[in-house]
Structure formats: C-alpha cells, structure tokens
C-alpha cells in the first residue's frame, strides 16, 4: 500500500547556532565524590565487610559512571562491599533484566564502576505515609548493612513548586521500585515525595544522600554529601534546585512554527522531553501557550529508553523509524505506574508517523500555517541546548541576542538519499 501524499512545504535553509551557557564544572568527579564521602565520616558508619547498596537511576546524569565509581571507591576505602541496585521505578518494562540493560546502555556495568549490580523488583513495604501511599524499599538494598542514595537535583516536568527531582524523589520512586512509584503517583506524586521519605529514612539504613547538580552541558557542578535525615534531604532538594535553575538551559525563542527533536527518551526526561523547554501547555491544556511552538516533530527514541516512547504523544508528527522502535508494553507500564488522580495517558499514543525525517518536517511546516519565512528550530534533545539549528526566518532574532553565535553560512539540512538526517 502506497503512502498517502500528505501536503508538504519545503524545509528552508538554515544555520547552526551556539548558545552561551555557564560552563563551570567539577574537573575530577570521581575523586571529588570519593573524598567528600570520606570527609563526611563514611568510615564511622561502615564496618569491614558491610554490604552497601548504591542507587543507580535511569536519567543518565552527567558524569554518571564517575559518580558511581567515586562512591564505590569510598566504600572500598573503608573496607565495605559496595554493590549497585537499579533505582528507576517502572522503567525497563518493570523487570530486572530491562533495568540492568538500561544501566548498561548508560555505560554502567560491573566493569565500569568496579562493583556488582543486584537487580530485583521485590520490595519491602515499610508503612503508610501521610499522603496515603505505602512506602516501599528495594528488598536487596533494605537487607544490606547500608544504603547510599545518589540523586540529581533538577527541574521536573510535573513540578513547578519548590520540590522537583532530587534525593526525596529518588527515595520515593527509585528506591521504591515499581510498587513504590505506583503508590506515590496514585496518591499524588508531590504529596508523596514530601511524606514517603519520612517513613523510609526512619526504617531503612540510609547512610548518606549524594545530591548532584549539572550545568547546561550536563557536567556536574555540585556534588554534596547529605546526612540521612528528612530535614537534611528536604533542605538539599530545595536549596540546590535554585542552583540547578541557574544552570538550566532553555531555548531563546518564544514563538516557533516547528520545533524538531532528533530524539526523546527516559534518560533525557521523565516525560521523554522536558515540558519546561517545549511548553508545559502540551501536558496541561489550561496553561498559556508560552513558549508557543505550534508544531513538534520527534524523530527517534534514545537507545537507553529501551523502546519507552513516553512523550511522543506530546508531539504532532513523528517518523516510521521511531514507530518501529516504540514498545507499547514498556511505554504503558511506565505510564500506568505514574498515573495520578485525574491524570491522562496522552504522552503515550503515537502521532502520525511519516516515512522519513524530511516528510515529517515538511508536513509539520505545512500544518503550522507558517508565514513566508518559517520559524523552524532543530535540537538534539531538550537536555542538549548549547548548539542547535535554526531556519533563516530566525536569523534576525538570533543576531539581536548577544548569547547566540551563528557558526556557519545558511545551507540546506543534510538529508540523505532516503530523506533522513541520521
């Protein structure tokens, strides 16, 4: 059956642009992490031979392997026996093998971090939190002599308050596995993120939290060792979120006809793409269209997502390449685990999938009802915004922004013979 000839409009010429972002970062992440743990008194908490669990999430934070290796080094320095547990809620199809594979695709293996990975979806229920959610903890970690929680403090797609991704969410969702994640979401995510850790920190043998903040290049700029108390975890999450926001990269345009995302994925954002970049109104209809990107095109799913295409439903058009890698089972396990009262499943369904990148983009430009000079921007993903491509219709705005530099002369996008960009 031949593909229906949808109306299209040619892709205009454009240029690569570099955006100025804060670039300060920690040069030796592994060494810094090791030393901070030792300076915080790790030796006083670990006896020779103690088995110490280290949480390893799925977001692919900058310096992930180095951070984990630094924690492993510190535990070994005090004669402990470190091991990793996948700490990622329902990701990877909510099965141990899938979660280990996600870590492998993020570069985390026994060889790369110097410690074994013990994966299970079994949890220990620890009690009911004030939100009504039952707090859970990974059984293998709970039975160890100690737990070190590694978490990235960052804005979250579903939070606009003083709490977002951080240590408390890692305790609630990551350490809680699918059971804990489902309980937390079903009883209100942020109410649960505030209350579930009070139960877990009281009953689980958490030794420290390690809070990490990245810069706009996804390099760690802060590594802070946090005492295992609820007040300390809460303070770190709130305080470091301000630091994270100062380093947050966004697109410098308030209006686009078409935004092209080369990739979406769970290692990029919990929603596959960050609504703080593409517009929160795509998740919540009642929000103002700021920024107003009329059409969104997503071209592929990142390999570490293991076929989880959550977020593709926020876009208007996609490609058959993405559709072929999209795994509805893996996607919907994640979506249904994260269901909140009054929530929806709009992030999961596939939009119209076109045979090639060129066709998807050209149909999107036509659909946007763009003017004579279409305003089109192409990014790798919503976490990688130091360089991007813009059409000639944006050049005047780019020239007026002192934080933007045009890198080359205008030229066509480099489609191959099949009409794809990569």
N, C-alpha and C positions, 0 to 999 in steps of 0.2 A: 504494500500500500504506500503510495507516494505521500510525502509530507505536504500538508495544506500550505499554499503560498500566502502566508500572512503578510499584511502590508508592512513595509520596512522603510527606513530612512537611513542613508549612508552615514557611517561614522566619520565625524570631522577630524581633521588633523589636530595634533596637539603636542604638548611638550612635557618632559619630566620636570618636576619641581621639588626642591629641597626645602624643608621646613625647619627653622631653628628650634631646637628643644634643649632643655637643660641636660648636660651630659655628665655631670659629676657621678661617680660610682665607686664602689669598693674594688680595688685592684686585685686583691687576693681573697676571694670569697671563702674558699676552703679554710685557709689559715685563720682568717678573721672569725669564722664560725667556731672553729675548734677552740681558739683562745678565749673567746667570750664565754663559752660554756665552762671551761676550766676555771676562769676567773670568777664565775658565778657560784662556784662551790660544788661542781658536779662530783668531785672526789668524796665529799662528805655524804653524798646521797646514794652512791653506788658501791656495793661490796664486791670483792673479787668473785667473778663467776656469775654475777647477776645478769639476767636476760633483760635487755632494754629494747622496747619496741619504739620505732620511729615512724611517724606517719608520712606517707608519700602520696600526695594528691594527684589530680589529673590535669591541672590547669597549665602545667608546663611553665612555671615561673622562671624568670631569668636566673641563670646560674644554678638551676635545679640540681644537677648532678654534683656540682661543687658544694652546695649547701648540705646535701645529704652526706657527702663524703667527709665534710668537716665535722658533722655530728658523729658519724661513725668513728672518725679519728679520736675524738674526745672521749667517747665511751671506751674505746680500746685503751686509751692512755691511762684510764683508771681501772683497767683490768675487768671491765664489763664485757658482755657478749651482745653486741648490737644486732638487730635484725629489722627489716622494713616490713610494714604492712600497707597494702593499698588502702588509701583513705579517700574514697571518692563516691560515697553514696551508692547510687544505682548505675553508675557508668560501666561501660564494657559489657552491656547486656545483663548486669547484675549477677555475673558469675565470676568465680575466682580466676579462671583462665583468661577471661576477657580483660579483667583488671590488670593482671600481670602483663598481658600483651600491650595494653595502653602504656604502662611504665616502660616496657622495652622500646616502644616507638618514641618515647620521650628521652631515650638514652639511659634509662635506669635499669641496670642489671646487677646481678651479684658481683660480676667482674668490675663494673664501672664504679660501684660505690664501696666495694670491699666488705659486703655483708649480705647474708641470705635474705630472700623475700618470702614471707609466710603469708599466704593468701587464703582467706575463708570468708564466707558471707555470714557465718554464725556470730551471733551477738549475745550479750548478757543484758537482760533488762534490769535497770538499776532503780527504777521508781518513777513516779509521775511528777512532772514539773508543773509549775503554776499555770502554764498555758494549756494544760491538759494532755500534753504529749508525753508518752513514755520515753524516758531517756534510755538509750542503748549504747553499748560499747563493744567493739570488736572483741570476740572471746579470746583470741590468741593474745592480744595486747593486754587485756584485762588480767589474764593469768600470769603475765610476766611480772618481774620484780619492779618494773618502772616503765613509764611511757614519756617520750619527748614529742611534743606536738609542734610540727612545722607548718606555719600558715602565712600566706601572703595577704597583707592588708591592702585592699584595693576597692575602688568603687564597684558596686554590684548592679546588674541590670534591673533588679527588682527593688532596690533600696534608694531612697532619696533622703534618709534621715542621718542620724549621727553614727549609725552602725552599718557596716557593709561586710564584704568578705574580710575574714581575719581569723584570729585564734578561736573566738567563740563559735563561729560558724564551722570551723574545722572540727572542733569538739562535738558539735551537734550533728553535722551532716557527714563529715569524713570518717571520724571515729565511730559514728553510729551506723555506718553501712546503709544498706537499703532500708532496713527496718527503722533505723533512727531517722533517716531522711524522710521517709514516708510519714512517720509520726509528726515530725516537725512541720512539714508542709501542710498536712491535713489539719493542724491546729493553729495555723498562722505562722509563717516562717519566722518573721522577725520577733514576734512574741516568744516563740520557742527558742530562737537564738539567744534571747536575753535570759530565759529561765532554765532551759535544759542543762547548760554547763554548770549551773549551781549544784545540780544533782550529781553530774559526772565528776566534777572536781572534788566533791566530798567523798565519793566512793571509789573512784579509780586512782591508781597510784601514778598520777601525773607528776613528773619531776620538774619540768620546765616547759614553757612555751617559747618558741623562737619565731618572732614576728619579722617579716621581710617586707620592705618597700622597694619597688622598682622605679627607675626613671623611664622616660619615654622611649628609650632604646631597649627596654626590658633587661636592664642590668641592675643588680641590687645596689641600692644607695643607702639603705639602712638594714642592719641585722641586729636585732635587740633580743636579749635573753630575758624572759619574763617569769617571775615567781609563780608557782602554781596555785594562785588564789583567784577567786572570781573577780574581786575588785581590781587585781593587777591585770588580768586578761581584759576586762572591760575598759580600763583606763588606756591600755596599749592600743586597743582597737579604735577607740575614739580619737585619741591623740595622734596616732600615726596615720589615720585617714586624712587628716589635714595635710600631712606631708605628702601622702600619695596624690591628693588632688592637685598639689602644687606641681607635680611632675606629670600629671595626666595629659596625654596628647589627644587633641581633637582636630577635626577638620576646620579650616578657617573660612568656610563658606556657609552662609545661612540659607541659600537657595540653590538647588541644582535641578536640572531636568532629569538627569540619570546619574546614579552612583553605581559603579561596578565594583564588586568584591571578588577578587580572584579566589578566595577561599573563606569558608566558615568552619567552625569546629569547637568542640568542647574544651580543647586546650587553649582556645582563644577567649571564650566567654561562656558562662553558664547557659546563655541564650544563643550560642553559636556565633553571634555577632553582638557587639555592645550597643544597646539602645541609647546609651549616652552619646554615641557617635552618630548613629543613623537616625535617631529621633525616637523618643520614648512613646510618641503617639502611635507608633506601629505596634506597640504592645497594649497600650491603653487608649481606646478610641477617644476618650473625653479629654485628652491632653491637647494643648495647642500644637500646631504643626511647626515646631521650632526645634531643630532646623527643618526646612521644608525641602526634602529630597523626593521629587514626585514619583520617580520610578527607581526601583532597586533591582539589580541583577546580580545573582550569585552563580559563580562558575564551577566551584568544586568544593569537596569536603576534605579537610586535612586527614592524612593517614592516621594520626593518633586518635582520631574520633571513632575509629572502628565502625564506620558507617552510620554513626549517630548524626542525623541531619537536622537536629533541633535548630530552629532559627530560619530554616529555608522557607517556612510558611510566612515569614515576615517580608519576604521578597516578592516581587511581582513576576519575575521571569527567571528561569534557570536553564541548564543545559542537559542534554541526554547523558553526558558524561557524569554529571552529578547524580542524575537519577539512577544510573547503573551502579553507583557505589552506595547509594542510600539504602540503609537497612531499616525497614519499618519496625521490626521487632525491637531492635536495640533502641531506636528513637523513642518508641512509645512506652517502653519500660521506664525510660528516664522521665518522659512527660507525665505519665500516670503516677509515678512515685512523687513527683513535685507538684501534684495538684493541690491547690488551696481552695478554701470555701469561695464559691463564686468565680473560680478560675475557668480557663478555657484551654483548648488544645490547638489553637491557631498556629503555634510555632512549628507544628509538625508536618502538615499536609504539603505535598509538592505543588508549586505553581506550574504554569505552562512551561514545559521543557522543550527547548529548541535544539535542532541537530548540532549546532556549532556555536562557539562564542560569538562570532560575527553576527549570526542571525539573532541570537538572544539580545545582543546590544542594539542592533538595528531596529528590531521590533519594539524594544523599550523606548528608543528615541522617538519613533513614530507615535507610540502610545502616550508619551509625555506631552504631546502637543507643543513641542519646543518652538521657539521663535526662529528667526533667520540664522542666528548663531547659537546652536545648542550648548548648554552649560553641562558638560559631562566631566566626571572625575572618576579615575580608576585607582583603587588602593589594593594592596595585597590582602590585608585584613584589618579589622578595627583595632588591633593591637600594634600595628606596624605603620606609623603615620609620619615617619621622618622624611620619606620621599613618596611621591605619588604622581600620577599623570593627569593633566587637565587639557581640555579642548581649547581651541583658540578663542572661544567665546568667553573664557575666564581670564584671558591674559591681562586685560586692563585691570581687573581686580587684583590679580597677583602682583602686578607692577606697583600697586599702591600700598602693598603690605611689606614693611621692612623686614619681617621674619621669613619671607619667602624669596627663593632664588631660582630663576629659570636655568636649567642645566644644559639644554640643547636647543637647536632651532626647531620650529614646527615640522612635524613629519607624520605620516600615517601610522596607526597602530600596527605592530608587526604580526599580522595574521599569517599562518602558514597556508599551504595549499588547500587544507581541509577547512579553513576558516577558523582555526583555533589559535589562541595566544600562547599556549604552552602544552 
